[in-house]
Amino acid sequence: MNFRQVKSWQWVLVVIALLVALDWAIRRPDSRTRELNDIIATQASPQLKNYPYKFYVLRVEGKTAVMSTPRNFDAPAFRMLGVLYPDINVKDNNNPAFIAVERLLGQVQDEVKAIVLAQPEISDVRWELDRAWLRRQGIEILDK
């Protein structure tokens, strides 16, 4: 088989494979990011390890670790907590169960931040909304 005998659909498959490989290479975490995520996994308390949302480092920019979060002003906590805890009335701010899971979210987020800040060469954490996770949970967030 020579170059001219390759069918057009085979070229499509080759191009798709190359695009997938390129996407993987671009989005693959660098070694420092992988190292920080490994440290989070090994140093996390049982509470953090068992939390339904897995916080992780997206990338490192200088001395700042950019970390994922399922909440911010565009995605209030009650929306994602309603997905994680469907039996809790998250629309009632005075509901003791809602207050407890909201407090737990803050605790695990503080813990993962402390783990990352304790690492050499990291002096700050910046949170970035995990839009992909929210979309997978059926939570719509308007892009700005």
For each residue, the residues with C-beta under 8 A, 3 or more apart:
1: 5 6
2: 5
3: 6
4:
5: 1 2
6: 1 3 10 11
7: 10 11
8: 11 12
9: 12 13
10: 6 7 13 14
11: 6 7 8 14 15
12: 8 9 15 16
13: 9 10 16 17
14: 10 11 17 18
15: 11 12 18 19
16: 12 13 19 20
17: 13 14 20 21
18: 14 15 21 22
19: 15 16 22 23
20: 16 17 23 24
21: 17 18 24 25
22: 18 19 25 26
23: 19 20 26 27
24: 20 21 27 28
25: 21 22 28
26: 22 23
27: 23 24
28: 24 25
29: 33 34 37 57 58 59
30: 33 34 59 60
31: 34 35
32: 35 36 60
33: 29 30 36 37 57 58 59 60
34: 29 30 31 37 38
35: 31 32 38 39
36: 32 33 39 40 57 60 65 116 119 122
37: 29 33 34 40 41 56 57
38: 34 35 41 42
39: 35 36 42 43 115 116 119
40: 36 37 43 44 48 55 56 57 112 115 116
41: 37 38 44 49
42: 38 39
43: 39 40 115
44: 40 41 48 49 111 112 115
45: 48 49 111
46: 49 50
47: 50 51 104 107 108 111
48: 40 44 45 51 55 108 111 112
49: 41 44 45 46
50: 46 47
51: 47 48 54 55 104 108
52: 84
53: 70 80 84 133
54: 51
55: 40 48 51 67 68 69 108 109 112
56: 37 40 67 68
57: 29 33 36 37 40 60 65 66 67 68 116
58: 29 33 66 67 68 128
59: 29 30 33 66
60: 30 32 33 36 57 64 65 66 122
61: 64 66 126
62:
63: 121 122 123 124
64: 60 61 122 123 124 125 126
65: 36 57 60 116 117 119 122 124 125 126
66: 57 58 59 60 61 125 126 127 128
67: 55 56 57 58 112 113 116 125 126 127 128
68: 55 56 57 58 127 128 129 130 133
69: 55 72 109 127 128 129 130
70: 53 75 80 129 130 133 134
71: 75 76 77 79 80 105 129
72: 69 75 127 129
73: 76
74: 129 141 142 144
75: 70 71 72 79 80 129 134 139 141
76: 71 73 79
77: 71 80 81 102 105
78: 81 82 90 91 98 102
79: 71 75 76 82 83 90 134 139
80: 53 70 71 75 77 83 84 134 137 139
81: 77 78 84 85 88 90 98 101 102 105
82: 78 79 85 86 88 90 91
83: 79 80 86 137 138 139
84: 52 53 80 81 101
85: 81 82 88 90 97 101
86: 82 83
87:
88: 81 82 85 95 97 98 101
89: 92 95 97 98
90: 78 79 81 82 85 95 98 101
91: 78 82
92: 89 95 98
93: 98 99
94: 99
95: 88 89 90 92 98 99
96: 99 100
97: 85 88 89 100 101
98: 78 81 88 89 90 92 93 95 101 102
99: 93 94 95 96 102 103
100: 96 97 103 104
101: 81 84 85 88 90 97 98 104 105
102: 77 78 81 98 99 105 106
103: 99 100 106 107
104: 47 51 100 101 107 108
105: 71 77 81 101 102 108 109
106: 102 103 109 110
107: 47 103 104 110 111
108: 47 48 51 55 104 105 111 112
109: 55 69 105 106 112 113
110: 106 107 113 114
111: 44 45 47 48 107 108 114 115
112: 40 44 48 55 67 108 109 115 116
113: 67 109 110 116 117 125
114: 110 111 117 118
115: 39 40 43 44 111 112 118 119
116: 36 39 40 57 65 67 112 113 119 122 125
117: 65 113 114 122 123 124 125
118: 114 115
119: 36 39 65 115 116 122
120:
121: 63
122: 36 60 63 64 65 116 117 119 125
123: 63 64 117
124: 63 64 65 117
125: 64 65 66 67 113 116 117 122
126: 61 64 65 66 67
127: 66 67 68 69 72
128: 58 66 67 68 69
129: 68 69 70 71 72 74 75 134 141
130: 68 69 70 133 134
131: 134 135 141 143
132: 135 136
133: 53 68 70 130 136 137
134: 70 75 79 80 129 130 131 137 139 140 141
135: 131 132 138 139 140 141
136: 132 133
137: 80 83 133 134
138: 83 135
139: 75 79 80 83 134 135
140: 134 135
141: 74 75 129 131 134 135
142: 74
143: 131
144: 74
